Amino acid sequence: MIKKRLVLIRPRIGFGACLMAALCIGLTVTGCGKKEVAKDDAMAAAQAGKATPRNYVVDGKIDLQAMTATLREYVIWKKGFPKDLNEMVTSGFVSSLPKPPPGKRFAIYRGPMMYEVILVNQ
């Protein structure tokens, strides 16, 4: 009868891989040393009841991307969507919004994975 030997093959782990594993474990246990980031100025000002003035008009055109960024900050701050953009003003988050072009109004577009401020016909 022939006896079969089970041979275990151990992969060789180099020094670099061991160092990387130790580093990852160390960062996981101790953290990376970053302290908690302070709240955004606009959020802190809104909580204090002082709205932050913002400029949404650049070269005579309304900057919808800046308005969308403000909307995203508001959603994080309030943990929910406003019913319209004027709610950001009444809550004290922003001091004012620009006037839309004639025949248009601002609206919040809610897509499946995103949301943004858009101009729509009245």
MMTF fields as JSON, N, C-alpha, C and O atoms, coordinates in Angstrom:
{
  "mmtfVersion": "1.0.0",
  "mmtfProducer": "UNKNOWN",
  "numBonds": 487,
  "numAtoms": 488,
  "numGroups": 122,
  "numChains": 1,
  "numModels": 1,
  "chainsPerModel": [1],
  "groupsPerChain": [122],
  "chainIdList": ["A"],
  "bondAtomList": [4, 2, 8, 6, 12, 10, 16, 14, 20, 18, 24, 22, 28, 26, 32, 30, 36, 34, 40, 38, 44, 42, 48, 46, 52, 50, 56, 54, 60, 58, 64, 62, 68, 66, 72, 70, 76, 74, 80, 78, 84, 82, 88, 86, 92, 90, 96, 94, 100, 98, 104, 102, 108, 106, 112, 110, 116, 114, 120, 118, 124, 122, 128, 126, 132, 130, 136, 134, 140, 138, 144, 142, 148, 146, 152, 150, 156, 154, 160, 158, 164, 162, 168, 166, 172, 170, 176, 174, 180, 178, 184, 182, 188, 186, 192, 190, 196, 194, 200, 198, 204, 202, 208, 206, 212, 210, 216, 214, 220, 218, 224, 222, 228, 226, 232, 230, 236, 234, 240, 238, 244, 242, 248, 246, 252, 250, 256, 254, 260, 258, 264, 262, 268, 266, 272, 270, 276, 274, 280, 278, 284, 282, 288, 286, 292, 290, 296, 294, 300, 298, 304, 302, 308, 306, 312, 310, 316, 314, 320, 318, 324, 322, 328, 326, 332, 330, 336, 334, 340, 338, 344, 342, 348, 346, 352, 350, 356, 354, 360, 358, 364, 362, 368, 366, 372, 370, 376, 374, 380, 378, 384, 382, 388, 386, 392, 390, 396, 394, 400, 398, 404, 402, 408, 406, 412, 410, 416, 414, 420, 418, 424, 422, 428, 426, 432, 430, 436, 434, 440, 438, 444, 442, 448, 446, 452, 450, 456, 454, 460, 458, 464, 462, 468, 466, 472, 470, 476, 474, 480, 478, 484, 482],
  "bondOrderList": [1, 1, 1, 1, 1, 1, 1, 1, 1, 1, 1, 1, 1, 1, 1, 1, 1, 1, 1, 1, 1, 1, 1, 1, 1, 1, 1, 1, 1, 1, 1, 1, 1, 1, 1, 1, 1, 1, 1, 1, 1, 1, 1, 1, 1, 1, 1, 1, 1, 1, 1, 1, 1, 1, 1, 1, 1, 1, 1, 1, 1, 1, 1, 1, 1, 1, 1, 1, 1, 1, 1, 1, 1, 1, 1, 1, 1, 1, 1, 1, 1, 1, 1, 1, 1, 1, 1, 1, 1, 1, 1, 1, 1, 1, 1, 1, 1, 1, 1, 1, 1, 1, 1, 1, 1, 1, 1, 1, 1, 1, 1, 1, 1, 1, 1, 1, 1, 1, 1, 1, 1],
  "groupList": [{"groupName": "MET", "atomNameList": ["N", "CA", "C", "O"], "elementList": ["N", "C", "C", "O"], "formalChargeList": [0, 0, 0, 0], "bondAtomList": [1, 0, 2, 1, 3, 2], "bondOrderList": [1, 1, 2], "singleLetterCode": "M", "chemCompType": "L-PEPTIDE LINKING"}, {"groupName": "ILE", "atomNameList": ["N", "CA", "C", "O"], "elementList": ["N", "C", "C", "O"], "formalChargeList": [0, 0, 0, 0], "bondAtomList": [1, 0, 2, 1, 3, 2], "bondOrderList": [1, 1, 2], "singleLetterCode": "I", "chemCompType": "L-PEPTIDE LINKING"}, {"groupName": "LYS", "atomNameList": ["N", "CA", "C", "O"], "elementList": ["N", "C", "C", "O"], "formalChargeList": [0, 0, 0, 0], "bondAtomList": [1, 0, 2, 1, 3, 2], "bondOrderList": [1, 1, 2], "singleLetterCode": "K", "chemCompType": "L-PEPTIDE LINKING"}, {"groupName": "ARG", "atomNameList": ["N", "CA", "C", "O"], "elementList": ["N", "C", "C", "O"], "formalChargeList": [0, 0, 0, 0], "bondAtomList": [1, 0, 2, 1, 3, 2], "bondOrderList": [1, 1, 2], "singleLetterCode": "R", "chemCompType": "L-PEPTIDE LINKING"}, {"groupName": "LEU", "atomNameList": ["N", "CA", "C", "O"], "elementList": ["N", "C", "C", "O"], "formalChargeList": [0, 0, 0, 0], "bondAtomList": [1, 0, 2, 1, 3, 2], "bondOrderList": [1, 1, 2], "singleLetterCode": "L", "chemCompType": "L-PEPTIDE LINKING"}, {"groupName": "VAL", "atomNameList": ["N", "CA", "C", "O"], "elementList": ["N", "C", "C", "O"], "formalChargeList": [0, 0, 0, 0], "bondAtomList": [1, 0, 2, 1, 3, 2], "bondOrderList": [1, 1, 2], "singleLetterCode": "V", "chemCompType": "L-PEPTIDE LINKING"}, {"groupName": "PRO", "atomNameList": ["N", "CA", "C", "O"], "elementList": ["N", "C", "C", "O"], "formalChargeList": [0, 0, 0, 0], "bondAtomList": [1, 0, 2, 1, 3, 2], "bondOrderList": [1, 1, 2], "singleLetterCode": "P", "chemCompType": "L-PEPTIDE LINKING"}, {"groupName": "GLY", "atomNameList": ["N", "CA", "C", "O"], "elementList": ["N", "C", "C", "O"], "formalChargeList": [0, 0, 0, 0], "bondAtomList": [1, 0, 2, 1, 3, 2], "bondOrderList": [1, 1, 2], "singleLetterCode": "G", "chemCompType": "PEPTIDE LINKING"}, {"groupName": "PHE", "atomNameList": ["N", "CA", "C", "O"], "elementList": ["N", "C", "C", "O"], "formalChargeList": [0, 0, 0, 0], "bondAtomList": [1, 0, 2, 1, 3, 2], "bondOrderList": [1, 1, 2], "singleLetterCode": "F", "chemCompType": "L-PEPTIDE LINKING"}, {"groupName": "ALA", "atomNameList": ["N", "CA", "C", "O"], "elementList": ["N", "C", "C", "O"], "formalChargeList": [0, 0, 0, 0], "bondAtomList": [1, 0, 2, 1, 3, 2], "bondOrderList": [1, 1, 2], "singleLetterCode": "A", "chemCompType": "L-PEPTIDE LINKING"}, {"groupName": "CYS", "atomNameList": ["N", "CA", "C", "O"], "elementList": ["N", "C", "C", "O"], "formalChargeList": [0, 0, 0, 0], "bondAtomList": [1, 0, 2, 1, 3, 2], "bondOrderList": [1, 1, 2], "singleLetterCode": "C", "chemCompType": "L-PEPTIDE LINKING"}, {"groupName": "THR", "atomNameList": ["N", "CA", "C", "O"], "elementList": ["N", "C", "C", "O"], "formalChargeList": [0, 0, 0, 0], "bondAtomList": [1, 0, 2, 1, 3, 2], "bondOrderList": [1, 1, 2], "singleLetterCode": "T", "chemCompType": "L-PEPTIDE LINKING"}, {"groupName": "GLU", "atomNameList": ["N", "CA", "C", "O"], "elementList": ["N", "C", "C", "O"], "formalChargeList": [0, 0, 0, 0], "bondAtomList": [1, 0, 2, 1, 3, 2], "bondOrderList": [1, 1, 2], "singleLetterCode": "E", "chemCompType": "L-PEPTIDE LINKING"}, {"groupName": "ASP", "atomNameList": ["N", "CA", "C", "O"], "elementList": ["N", "C", "C", "O"], "formalChargeList": [0, 0, 0, 0], "bondAtomList": [1, 0, 2, 1, 3, 2], "bondOrderList": [1, 1, 2], "singleLetterCode": "D", "chemCompType": "L-PEPTIDE LINKING"}, {"groupName": "GLN", "atomNameList": ["N", "CA", "C", "O"], "elementList": ["N", "C", "C", "O"], "formalChargeList": [0, 0, 0, 0], "bondAtomList": [1, 0, 2, 1, 3, 2], "bondOrderList": [1, 1, 2], "singleLetterCode": "Q", "chemCompType": "L-PEPTIDE LINKING"}, {"groupName": "ASN", "atomNameList": ["N", "CA", "C", "O"], "elementList": ["N", "C", "C", "O"], "formalChargeList": [0, 0, 0, 0], "bondAtomList": [1, 0, 2, 1, 3, 2], "bondOrderList": [1, 1, 2], "singleLetterCode": "N", "chemCompType": "L-PEPTIDE LINKING"}, {"groupName": "TYR", "atomNameList": ["N", "CA", "C", "O"], "elementList": ["N", "C", "C", "O"], "formalChargeList": [0, 0, 0, 0], "bondAtomList": [1, 0, 2, 1, 3, 2], "bondOrderList": [1, 1, 2], "singleLetterCode": "Y", "chemCompType": "L-PEPTIDE LINKING"}, {"groupName": "TRP", "atomNameList": ["N", "CA", "C", "O"], "elementList": ["N", "C", "C", "O"], "formalChargeList": [0, 0, 0, 0], "bondAtomList": [1, 0, 2, 1, 3, 2], "bondOrderList": [1, 1, 2], "singleLetterCode": "W", "chemCompType": "L-PEPTIDE LINKING"}, {"groupName": "SER", "atomNameList": ["N", "CA", "C", "O"], "elementList": ["N", "C", "C", "O"], "formalChargeList": [0, 0, 0, 0], "bondAtomList": [1, 0, 2, 1, 3, 2], "bondOrderList": [1, 1, 2], "singleLetterCode": "S", "chemCompType": "L-PEPTIDE LINKING"}],
  "groupTypeList": [0, 1, 2, 2, 3, 4, 5, 4, 1, 3, 6, 3, 1, 7, 8, 7, 9, 10, 4, 0, 9, 9, 4, 10, 1, 7, 4, 11, 5, 11, 7, 10, 7, 2, 2, 12, 5, 9, 2, 13, 13, 9, 0, 9, 9, 9, 14, 9, 7, 2, 9, 11, 6, 3, 15, 16, 5, 5, 13, 7, 2, 1, 13, 4, 14, 9, 0, 11, 9, 11, 4, 3, 12, 16, 5, 1, 17, 2, 2, 7, 8, 6, 2, 13, 4, 15, 12, 0, 5, 11, 18, 7, 8, 5, 18, 18, 4, 6, 2, 6, 6, 6, 7, 2, 3, 8, 9, 1, 16, 3, 7, 6, 0, 0, 16, 12, 5, 1, 4, 5, 15, 14],
  "groupIdList": [1, 2, 3, 4, 5, 6, 7, 8, 9, 10, 11, 12, 13, 14, 15, 16, 17, 18, 19, 20, 21, 22, 23, 24, 25, 26, 27, 28, 29, 30, 31, 32, 33, 34, 35, 36, 37, 38, 39, 40, 41, 42, 43, 44, 45, 46, 47, 48, 49, 50, 51, 52, 53, 54, 55, 56, 57, 58, 59, 60, 61, 62, 63, 64, 65, 66, 67, 68, 69, 70, 71, 72, 73, 74, 75, 76, 77, 78, 79, 80, 81, 82, 83, 84, 85, 86, 87, 88, 89, 90, 91, 92, 93, 94, 95, 96, 97, 98, 99, 100, 101, 102, 103, 104, 105, 106, 107, 108, 109, 110, 111, 112, 113, 114, 115, 116, 117, 118, 119, 120, 121, 122],
  "secStructList": [7, 7, 7, 7, 7, 7, 7, 7, 7, 7, 7, 7, 7, 7, 2, 2, 2, 2, 2, 2, 2, 2, 2, 2, 2, 2, 2, 2, 2, 2, 7, 7, 1, 7, 7, 7, 7, 7, 7, 7, 2, 2, 2, 2, 2, 2, 2, 6, 6, 7, 7, 5, 7, 7, 7, 7, 3, 3, 6, 6, 3, 3, 7, 2, 2, 2, 2, 2, 2, 2, 2, 2, 2, 2, 2, 2, 2, 2, 6, 1, 7, 7, 1, 1, 6, 2, 2, 2, 2, 2, 6, 6, 1, 5, 1, 7, 7, 7, 7, 7, 7, 6, 6, 3, 3, 3, 3, 3, 3, 3, 7, 1, 1, 7, 3, 3, 3, 3, 3, 3, 3, 7],
  "xCoordList": [0.831, 0.0, 0.883, 1.864, 0.521, 1.295, 0.624, -0.576, 1.434, 0.916, 1.116, 2.193, 0.101, 0.195, 0.447, -0.176, 1.366, 1.663, 0.975, 0.98, 0.411, -0.21, 0.851, 1.402, 1.12, 2.132, 1.426, 0.692, 1.655, 1.078, 2.045, 3.227, 1.555, 2.382, 2.026, 0.889, 3.015, 2.819, 3.289, 4.437, 2.42, 2.893, 3.902, 3.788, 4.858, 5.868, 5.356, 4.941, 5.394, 4.96, 6.217, 6.996, 6.389, 7.579, 7.477, 6.424, 8.574, 8.652, 7.678, 7.058, 7.537, 6.641, 5.197, 4.475, 4.773, 3.392, 3.147, 2.087, 4.12, 3.983, 3.919, 3.129, 4.755, 4.763, 3.433, 2.888, 2.923, 1.64, 0.513, -0.342, 0.501, -0.538, -0.458, -1.483, 0.747, 0.919, 0.459, -0.15, 0.747, 0.339, -1.18, -1.757, -1.832, -3.294, -3.94, -4.909, -3.402, -3.954, -3.744, -4.635, -2.56, -2.268, -3.188, -3.665, -3.448, -4.344, -5.779, -6.525, -6.155, -7.513, -7.725, -8.777, -6.74, -6.858, -6.746, -7.542, -5.757, -5.501, -6.159, -6.257, -6.613, -7.154, -6.028, -4.855, -6.381, -5.349, -4.883, -4.059, -5.38, -4.926, -5.725, -5.459, -6.702, -7.516, -8.548, -9.151, -8.735, -9.757, -11.053, -11.049, -12.142, -13.439, -13.459, -13.022, -13.969, -14.02, -15.13, -16.229, -14.833, -15.828, -16.965, -16.785, -18.126, -19.272, -19.006, -18.218, -19.676, -19.563, -20.018, -20.917, -19.397, -19.73, -21.208, -21.829, -21.767, -23.171, -24.081, -25.061, -23.761, -24.589, -24.497, -25.507, -23.287, -23.097, -23.803, -24.409, -23.727, -24.388, -25.897, -26.582, -26.421, -27.869, -28.352, -29.427, -27.56, -27.944, -27.921, -28.688, -27.044, -26.969, -28.018, -28.139, -28.776, -29.81, -29.284, -29.981, -28.069, -27.484, -27.255, -26.394, -28.012, -27.885, -26.589, -26.162, -25.978, -24.739, -25.063, -25.787, -24.55, -24.795, -23.985, -22.812, -24.617, -23.949, -24.221, -25.239, -23.298, -23.441, -23.745, -22.9, -24.953, -25.365, -25.368, -25.729, -24.977, -24.949, -23.491, -22.766, -23.071, -21.706, -21.775, -22.398, -21.141, -21.139, -22.553, -22.807, -23.46, -24.829, -25.688, -26.858, -25.138, -25.9, -26.053, -25.169, -27.187, -27.442, -26.638, -26.69, -25.899, -25.06, -25.883, -25.966, -26.488, -27.33, -26.518, -27.034, -25.253, -24.408, -24.16, -24.17, -23.94, -23.748, -25.034, -24.99, -26.166, -27.449, -27.689, -28.231, -27.284, -27.413, -26.515, -26.92, -25.304, -24.39, -24.995, -24.891, -25.626, -26.284, -27.455, -27.669, -28.207, -29.318, -28.815, -29.435, -27.704, -27.141, -26.7, -26.9, -26.097, -25.716, -26.948, -26.939, -28.009, -29.252, -29.846, -30.295, -29.85, -30.407, -29.632, -30.225, -28.317, -27.5, -27.826, -27.96, -27.952, -28.212, -29.582, -29.703, -30.609, -31.981, -32.365, -33.393, -31.529, -31.81, -33.128, -33.9, -33.371, -34.573, -34.624, -33.883, -35.51, -35.652, -36.573, -37.54, -36.268, -37.238, -38.382, -38.212, -39.548, -40.652, -40.4, -40.839, -39.686, -39.22, -37.968, -37.59, -37.334, -36.08, -36.279, -35.351, -37.466, -37.716, -37.635, -37.411, -37.815, -37.702, -36.271, -36.076, -35.278, -33.893, -33.709, -32.916, -34.439, -34.359, -35.116, -34.6, -36.329, -37.134, -36.526, -36.746, -35.76, -35.117, -33.839, -33.269, -33.388, -32.18, -30.903, -29.812, -31.017, -29.819, -29.087, -27.858, -29.829, -29.251, -30.031, -31.191, -29.351, -30.019, -31.02, -32.071, -30.713, -31.634, -31.259, -30.163, -32.188, -31.961, -32.105, -32.832, -31.43, -31.582, -32.968, -33.642, -33.372, -34.647, -34.448, -33.472, -35.351, -35.219, -35.521, -36.153, -35.084, -35.392, -36.906, -37.652, -37.354, -38.799, -39.396, -38.831, -40.542, -41.231, -40.688, -41.153, -39.717, -39.115, -39.261, -39.552, -39.057, -39.006, -38.022, -37.73, -37.515, -36.594, -37.39, -38.467, -36.854, -37.47, -36.363, -35.202, -36.755, -35.809, -36.118, -37.207, -35.144, -35.283, -34.745, -33.598, -35.577, -35.15, -35.092, -36.117, -33.866, -33.667, -33.545, -33.653, -33.319, -33.212, -32.021, -32.115, -30.91, -29.718, -29.137, -28.014, -29.884, -29.346, -30.482, -31.654, -30.118, -31.049, -30.281, -29.096, -30.993, -30.342, -31.379, -32.577, -30.88, -31.744, -31.786, -30.754, -33.013, -33.185, -34.143, -34.853, -34.153, -35.114, -36.206, -35.91, -37.46, -38.577, -39.487, -39.448, -40.302, -41.287, -42.383, -42.738, -42.904, -43.968, -45.289, -46.299],
  "yCoordList": [-1.161, 0.0, 1.234, 1.319, 2.166, 3.4, 4.474, 4.729, 5.08, 6.165, 7.484, 7.758, 8.269, 9.591, 10.622, 10.606, 11.505, 12.586, 13.86, 14.22, 14.492, 15.779, 16.858, 17.024, 17.564, 18.609, 19.96, 20.253, 20.751, 22.09, 23.061, 23.103, 23.804, 24.807, 26.151, 26.613, 26.759, 28.054, 29.15, 29.134, 30.098, 31.189, 32.038, 32.242, 32.509, 33.361, 34.797, 35.349, 35.37, 36.751, 37.569, 37.316, 38.54, 39.371, 40.402, 40.585, 41.058, 42.077, 43.223, 43.731, 43.635, 44.743, 44.44, 45.298, 43.206, 42.823, 42.791, 43.211, 42.296, 42.269, 43.681, 43.965, 44.558, 45.947, 46.626, 47.347, 46.387, 46.991, 46.478, 47.258, 45.184, 44.62, 45.215, 45.546, 45.352, 45.936, 47.382, 47.826, 48.117, 49.515, 49.628, 50.469, 48.788, 48.82, 48.483, 49.124, 47.483, 47.109, 48.24, 48.549, 48.855, 49.958, 51.145, 51.739, 51.502, 52.626, 52.303, 53.177, 51.053, 50.664, 50.761, 51.207, 50.348, 50.341, 51.742, 52.127, 52.51, 53.813, 54.969, 56.051, 54.799, 55.9, 56.583, 56.326, 57.463, 58.086, 59.413, 60.086, 59.808, 61.039, 62.265, 63.355, 62.117, 63.263, 63.536, 62.618, 64.796, 65.185, 65.443, 65.627, 65.455, 65.689, 67.073, 68.055, 67.136, 68.382, 69.263, 68.787, 70.538, 71.476, 71.633, 71.396, 72.031, 72.212, 73.337, 74.247, 73.247, 74.279, 75.616, 75.667, 76.695, 78.035, 78.365, 78.965, 77.973, 78.288, 77.575, 78.15, 76.333, 75.579, 76.163, 76.287, 76.521, 77.111, 78.456, 78.771, 79.254, 80.56, 80.408, 81.183, 79.413, 79.204, 78.774, 79.179, 77.961, 77.543, 78.722, 78.755, 79.688, 80.869, 81.905, 82.941, 81.631, 82.56, 83.666, 84.655, 83.525, 84.521, 83.878, 83.011, 84.294, 83.724, 84.186, 85.328, 83.281, 83.591, 84.203, 83.588, 85.4, 85.962, 85.195, 84.888, 84.897, 84.17, 84.869, 85.542, 84.699, 85.316, 84.228, 83.382, 84.256, 83.264, 83.809, 83.091, 85.058, 85.656, 85.885, 86.614, 85.253, 85.377, 85.865, 85.229, 86.978, 87.586, 87.78, 87.563, 88.187, 88.46, 87.219, 87.332, 86.036, 84.797, 84.13, 84.212, 83.477, 82.785, 81.486, 80.694, 81.28, 80.092, 78.992, 78.929, 78.13, 77.061, 76.007, 75.354, 75.84, 74.87, 75.324, 74.508, 76.615, 77.141, 77.009, 76.709, 77.23, 77.071, 75.607, 75.307, 74.703, 73.275, 72.882, 72.092, 73.425, 73.135, 73.609, 72.921, 74.783, 75.29, 74.4, 74.141, 73.935, 73.018, 71.737, 71.236, 71.211, 69.986, 70.216, 69.356, 71.38, 71.705, 71.795, 71.332, 72.397, 72.536, 71.165, 70.929, 70.265, 68.926, 68.189, 67.474, 68.36, 67.737, 68.358, 67.653, 69.692, 70.402, 70.047, 69.76, 70.067, 69.819, 68.342, 67.95, 67.529, 66.1, 65.874, 64.98, 66.695, 66.56, 67.641, 68.622, 67.452, 68.4, 69.55, 69.36, 70.745, 71.84, 71.653, 71.018, 72.208, 72.089, 72.976, 72.667, 74.087, 74.932, 75.677, 75.587, 76.409, 77.077, 78.22, 78.572, 78.801, 79.895, 79.426, 80.232, 78.145, 77.616, 77.765, 77.878, 77.767, 77.973, 79.389, 79.615, 80.337, 81.726, 81.881, 82.484, 81.343, 81.505, 80.778, 81.178, 79.709, 78.996, 79.688, 79.326, 80.685, 81.409, 80.809, 81.211, 79.849, 79.213, 80.135, 80.199, 80.846, 81.85, 83.145, 83.146, 84.251, 85.543, 85.86, 86.441, 85.491, 85.757, 84.89, 84.336, 84.79, 84.094, 85.095, 86.078, 84.868, 85.803, 85.671, 84.652, 86.707, 86.653, 85.857, 86.079, 84.941, 84.177, 85.063, 86.109, 84.665, 85.441, 85.521, 84.685, 86.519, 86.665, 85.403, 84.831, 84.986, 83.818, 82.493, 81.43, 82.544, 81.321, 81.323, 82.353, 80.161, 80.035, 78.927, 78.06, 78.965, 77.934, 76.725, 76.861, 75.551, 74.312, 73.347, 73.49, 72.381, 71.352, 70.095, 69.532, 69.66, 68.413, 67.274, 67.308, 66.275, 65.106, 63.908, 63.363, 63.513, 62.328, 61.105, 61.211, 59.936, 58.721, 58.718, 58.17, 59.32, 59.304, 60.696, 60.82, 61.745, 63.091, 64.097, 63.76, 65.316, 66.417, 67.682, 67.807, 68.635, 69.882, 70.981, 70.724, 72.215, 73.372, 73.618, 73.655, 73.785, 74.035, 75.21, 75.608, 75.754, 76.798, 76.145, 75.389, 76.435, 75.909, 77.068, 78.135, 76.845, 77.854, 77.964, 76.987, 79.177, 79.375, 78.858, 78.943],
  "zCoordList": [0.0, 0.0, 0.0, 0.738, -0.825, -0.958, -0.112, -0.214, 0.71, 1.548, 0.815, 0.284, 0.793, 0.169, 1.256, 2.318, 0.962, 1.915, 1.455, 0.278, 2.393, 2.104, 2.287, 3.375, 1.243, 1.289, 1.228, 0.284, 2.221, 2.242, 1.593, 1.934, 0.697, 0.032, 0.641, 0.556, 1.248, 1.887, 0.944, 0.501, 0.634, -0.217, 0.55, 1.759, -0.171, 0.466, 0.494, -0.525, 1.657, 1.82, 2.046, 2.965, 1.197, 1.288, 2.399, 3.01, 2.641, 3.687, 3.422, 4.356, 2.164, 1.814, 2.15, 2.66, 1.861, 2.153, 3.657, 4.122, 4.418, 5.879, 6.446, 7.347, 5.912, 6.368, 6.073, 6.909, 4.879, 4.49, 5.384, 5.803, 5.679, 6.542, 7.943, 8.537, 8.468, 9.798, 9.825, 10.799, 8.761, 8.671, 8.634, 9.325, 7.834, 7.741, 9.08, 9.488, 9.753, 11.055, 12.061, 12.852, 12.023, 12.943, 12.731, 13.698, 11.465, 11.183, 11.569, 12.012, 11.401, 11.758, 13.265, 13.725, 14.014, 15.468, 16.049, 16.906, 15.583, 16.192, 15.482, 16.062, 14.262, 13.479, 12.742, 13.013, 11.798, 10.984, 11.557, 10.937, 12.714, 13.34, 12.951, 13.459, 12.058, 11.659, 12.737, 13.292, 13.018, 13.98, 13.225, 12.008, 13.948, 13.319, 12.676, 13.276, 11.458, 10.719, 11.289, 11.571, 11.452, 11.965, 10.962, 9.767, 11.447, 10.565, 9.584, 9.841, 8.473, 7.45, 8.015, 8.854, 7.555, 8.05, 7.868, 8.746, 6.732, 6.468, 7.456, 7.929, 7.765, 8.705, 10.109, 10.803, 10.525, 11.847, 11.943, 12.968, 10.876, 10.873, 10.913, 11.58, 10.206, 10.204, 11.587, 12.03, 12.257, 13.601, 14.563, 15.525, 14.308, 15.158, 14.772, 15.426, 13.712, 13.274, 12.384, 12.155, 11.874, 10.98, 9.618, 9.475, 8.636, 7.296, 6.644, 6.812, 5.903, 5.199, 3.849, 3.066, 3.543, 2.217, 1.172, 1.382, 0.065, -1.013, -2.323, -2.493, -3.243, -4.554, -5.573, -5.864, -6.109, -7.099, -8.515, -9.448, -8.695, -10.029, -10.415, -9.739, -11.512, -12.008, -13.453, -14.303, -13.716, -15.054, -15.596, -16.78, -14.728, -15.154, -15.327, -15.692, -15.073, -15.223, -13.852, -13.0, -13.667, -12.409, -12.387, -13.329, -11.303, -11.142, -10.471, -9.245, -11.284, -10.755, -10.003, -9.096, -10.376, -9.662, -8.223, -7.301, -8.035, -6.682, -5.872, -4.679, -6.511, -5.819, -5.453, -4.389, -6.338, -6.054, -4.886, -4.034, -4.839, -3.73, -2.408, -1.392, -2.423, -1.22, -0.828, 0.356, -1.807, -1.533, -0.875, 0.063, -1.36, -0.773, 0.671, 1.529, 0.939, 2.318, 3.209, 4.349, 2.674, 3.434, 3.754, 4.876, 2.775, 2.974, 4.064, 4.872, 4.09, 5.133, 6.491, 7.492, 6.512, 7.764, 8.341, 9.532, 7.496, 7.946, 7.923, 8.474, 7.281, 7.116, 6.381, 6.726, 5.368, 4.56, 3.501, 3.56, 2.527, 1.426, 1.81, 2.548, 1.305, 1.477, 0.487, -0.554, 0.813, -0.15, -1.364, -2.472, -1.145, -2.253, -1.778, -0.61, -2.689, -2.342, -1.354, -0.626, -1.317, -0.375, 1.078, 1.981, 1.298, 2.653, 3.188, 4.398, 2.306, 2.745, 3.281, 4.195, 2.711, 3.171, 4.492, 5.433, 4.567, 5.78, 6.983, 8.127, 6.727, 7.832, 8.291, 9.32, 7.53, 7.904, 7.366, 7.77, 6.459, 5.914, 4.943, 4.959, 4.101, 3.2, 3.39, 3.802, 3.075, 3.284, 2.176, 2.446, 0.942, -0.166, -1.362, -1.432, -2.288, -3.545, -4.678, -4.537, -5.801, -6.919, -7.552, -7.399, -8.255, -8.959, -10.241, -10.958, -10.54, -11.785, -12.994, -12.846, -14.173, -15.384, -15.601, -15.092, -16.352, -16.595, -17.224, -18.156, -16.7, -17.224, -16.702, -17.112, -15.811, -15.256, -13.744, -13.135, -13.148, -11.7, -11.353, -12.176, -10.123, -9.669, -9.206, -8.626, -9.465, -9.007, -8.583, -8.966, -7.797, -7.373, -8.173, -8.069, -8.976, -9.729, -8.871, -8.426, -8.647, -7.878, -8.812, -9.222, -9.139, -9.953, -9.064, -7.842, -9.67, -8.876, -7.916, -6.818, -8.316, -7.472, -7.242, -6.755, -7.585, -7.468, -7.35, -7.524, -7.055, -7.075, -7.392, -7.084, -8.026, -8.414, -8.589, -8.706, -8.602, -8.823, -10.332, -11.001, -10.853, -12.273, -12.473, -11.549, -13.675, -14.057, -14.902, -15.828, -14.585, -15.359, -15.744, -15.132, -16.762, -17.175, -16.115, -15.456, -15.974, -14.989, -15.502, -14.802]
}
